[in-house]
Amino acid sequence: MGLRHLALSMLAVSLAVSWHACGPPDHETVAPMRDFIYRGESDPARLATYRRAQASLGEFRDALRNPQPTFNEFGVKVGFTDGQRVENLWVTNLRSVRTIHGEGFEGELATEPNALKNIRKGRRFVVMPGEIQDWMYWDGKKRIGGVTVRAAVSR
């Protein structure tokens, strides 16, 4: 029993040292969008824009992975929550990442939230594809994607 206890103690110390050396992650994953993307949303046009963005997400992923020299300012729009409040915000400065849940995008919150107090501009997040409401990037002076932006402008 003594040797087993010693081995478990050594393992615990080793894990604690490893955690301290690596530190906690500098980003977090957004709560799964499927839980709140449509919460309280009854506008058929807005629901349709979310679905269009999801259906064309492969185009965005390809452009981010293999950008042309004129491509810039990649971003994804995500719903964030603080209790019952939901705010749709852009995450920018993206890069593709692999997680234990699959391939996603890591980036930082582009703007300061208006209604949410639990997140701040610049905070890093990993966003999974199913959490994305919209995506956008620029090809020179031409906006690619941004279906929710176009819908808002046309109203």
C-alpha positions, 0 to 999 in steps of 0.5 A, a space after each residue: 500500500 505504501 508504494 502505491 500511495 507514493 506512486 499516486 502522490 508522485 503522479 499528482 505532483 507531476 500533474 500539478 507541476 505540468 499545469 503550473 508550467 503550461 498555465 490555464 488556456 488563454 481562450 475558451 470555447 463559446 457555449 454551443 450555439 444550438 442552445 441559443 442561436 434561435 432563442 427568442 428569434 421569430 424573424 423569418 428573414 433573420 433565421 434564413 440569414 443564419 441558415 445561409 451563413 451555415 450552408 456556405 461556411 465551407 467557402 469561408 473555411 477554404 478562404 481562411 486556409 488558403 487566403 489570396 493576397 487581397 483577402 483580409 479581415 476574416 470574422 465570424 458572428 457568434 451569439 454570446 450569453 450572460 444569463 438570459 441576455 444574448 448579444 450577437 458579436 463578431 470574433 476576428 483575428 481568426 485562425 483555424 484550430 483543431 480541438 477535441 471537438 473538431 476543427 474550429 476557429 480561434 479569435 478575439 472579440 472585436 467589439 465591446 458588448 453593450 448588454 453583456 457583462 461577462 465578456 470584454 473586447 479582445 477576449 479570445 474564444 474558440 468558436 466551433 462551426 455550429 456556433 456561427 451565425 454569419 461569416 465575412 472577409 474582405 477581398 480588397 474592397 469587396 465584402 464576401 459573406 456578411 449575410 446578416 450585415 446585408 440583411 440589416 442594411 436592407 431594412 
